[in-house]
Amino acid sequence: MAKILIVDDSKLLRTQLREDLEKGGHVVTEAVDGYDGIEKISNDQFSLIICDVNMPNMDGLTMCAKVRENPKNSSLQIFMLTTETGPEMKARGKEVGVRAWVTKPYTADKLLIAISRVCAT
Amino acid sequence: MSRDTINSIIRNKSLNSLSAITKNNKTEIEETNSPQAVCSHWMSLITIAGNEIKVTFKTQFTTSTAKHFASLGRENKLISNTNSRDFIREYCNIMAGRLKQTFAKNQITTSISLPILCRGFDDLFFTASDRSGTPTDRWKLRNNDFVLHCSSFFEISSELKVIIKDNDANDYDNDIEFF
């Protein structure tokens, strides 16, 4: 069981992802954009962040870079869940320590397998 | 540069994106005879733009249509009105991502805007006139009795030299890449 933070401006996607992750036995918290994500991370401990790239107010890669500035988050696992597939975006993801790049729309089974690969249960 | 080719690519992306997000292959492209810009209560739109090409994709729909398509991808589970409209917004996001990827494979760099959800009736009072050099395509995506009204506007820069080729619809599906 992992404690997972979902960061996405789409309420529907957060709802669907929450349902799929909770069915997989995980505990889920939601954030609506990068600012909300940073606040949630500062107030709680998570095993994994699943984060969109393109969001209003603060995009996902900027959020991840700011999260990594805190040494206590250096080992935090991050998945990007996004429609962006370009090598430049992925390179930026690697720079901020993203562990996996998940292309939307996701498949619940594949995502749960990927989570079990990186998170201790 | 064939505008029909670009129209065809945009239409194909609109269809395969909807099929992917709904996990349903029974949606089909249908021609529209309506000359009017306004087709439904709600509208979602997104822009894919770069130095060489700029595309605005727009879809108009009713809440009942949004609920139909949203429920397809969730084993016909009931979806709220708000989440249903958000589903169409997310659909536009996925469509734009696939179009951006096709452009990238043709060495055309673009960026995607955030998808917007707004009232479809805005087009009623402020009818957009087709500008010279800005082609407009209109079509429908039908699944049973439910229809998304789609349109696209695009502008091509004189710098665009390549002939854009579409890529396989299966290029995108459910990819997870570990770093």
Interface residues (C-beta under 8 A of the other chain):
Chain A: D9 S10 K11 L12 L13 T15 Q16 N54 M55 P56 T82 T83 E84 T85 G86 K90 G93 K94 V98 R99 A100 W101 V102 T103 K104 P105 Y106 T107 K110 L111 A114 R117
Chain B: A20 I21 A70 G73 R74 I79 T82 N83 S84 D86 F87 R89 E90 N93 I94 A96 G97 R98 K100 Q101 A104 I112 L114 Y172 N174 D175 I176 E177 F178 F179
